[in-house]
């Protein structure tokens, strides 16, 4: 799924708006997740907090035209990439939420489909890209260790 720059900007603005409620506060708020719910029929992205309070919503017209079978997989890849880019730019640096907290993709029943981004100073999410080639490296290490 390829989105136009205007749709990517809409998504980024929605995520920023959802986190604005938790910025520049004197005290840290306890939020464990921001729930992102994408609807292929209406094209809406709705973002909730842990209490199911709607923080923001936006409509991505291109989602309504998507005719593939793996909409959630495509949205997961897209949102994960966008969130990681926003993190790299420092977008979440001013968020005063106790870490760790996550951005998660949820379905219509608000069941977690995928963890998109974990915000924690000490934890790293393990994904397929990170694990690529790990077996060979461990085998080589073990071989050298046993020699």
Secondary structure as UniProt FT lines:
FT   HELIX           5..20
FT   TURN            21..22
FT   STRAND          33..38
FT   TURN            40..42
FT   STRAND          44..48
FT   TURN            50..51
FT   STRAND          54..59
FT   HELIX           61..64
FT   HELIX           71..88
FT   TURN            89..94
FT   STRAND          101..106
FT   TURN            108..109
FT   STRAND          112..119
FT   HELIX           128..131
FT   TURN            132..133
FT   HELIX           134..146
//
